[in-house]
Structures are given as structure tokens and as C-alpha cells.
């Protein structure tokens, strides 16, 4: 992805994971990757898709 060439996402992972609560211990669908979800929010803002 082009966005991966513009932004180094590694520093964001510890911050995002510290804010995210994993609730799959009782079963259910596996949760999405926190960095991928953050990328989606960034792209929404860039393209005015909120």
C-alpha cells in the first residue's frame, strides 16, 4: 500500500494495543488488527469519508 510507504506504523502499535481491550476470551470472532483499524481511520480523514 502507498500509505505504508508514507508512514511507519510500528511506533503506533504499542500505543494502540495499550488502549484496546481484548474481549475474545469468552469466544466469538477474532478481533481486527489495531494498526489496520487505525489506518482505516486515517484514510477516512484524508478522503473525507466520515
C-alpha positions in Angstrom: 0.0 0.0 0.0 1.1 3.5 -0.7 0.2 4.7 2.8 2.7 2.2 4.2 5.5 3.9 2.3 4.5 7.3 3.7 4.1 6.3 7.4 6.0 4.0 9.7 3.2 2.3 11.7 5.5 0.3 14.1 5.6 3.1 16.7 1.8 3.3 16.9 1.3 -0.4 17.7 2.2 -0.3 21.4 0.1 2.8 22.0 -2.9 1.4 20.2 -2.6 -2.0 21.9 -2.4 -0.4 25.3 -5.8 1.3 24.7 -7.5 -1.7 23.2 -9.3 -4.3 25.4 -9.3 -7.8 24.0 -12.7 -9.4 24.6 -12.4 -12.7 22.8 -11.6 -14.7 25.9 -15.3 -15.7 26.0 -15.3 -16.8 22.4 -16.5 -15.0 19.3 -14.9 -13.7 16.2 -11.2 -12.8 16.3 -10.7 -9.1 16.6 -9.2 -7.0 13.9 -5.6 -5.7 14.0 -5.4 -2.4 15.8 -2.9 -0.9 13.3 -5.2 -1.8 10.4 -8.2 -0.2 12.2 -6.1 3.0 12.8 -5.1 3.0 9.1 -8.7 3.0 8.2 -9.4 6.0 10.4 -6.5 7.9 8.9 -7.7 7.2 5.3 -11.3 8.2 6.3 -10.0 11.5 7.4 -7.8 12.1 4.4 -10.6 11.4 2.0 -13.5 12.9 4.0 -15.3 9.6 4.4 -16.5 10.1 7.9 
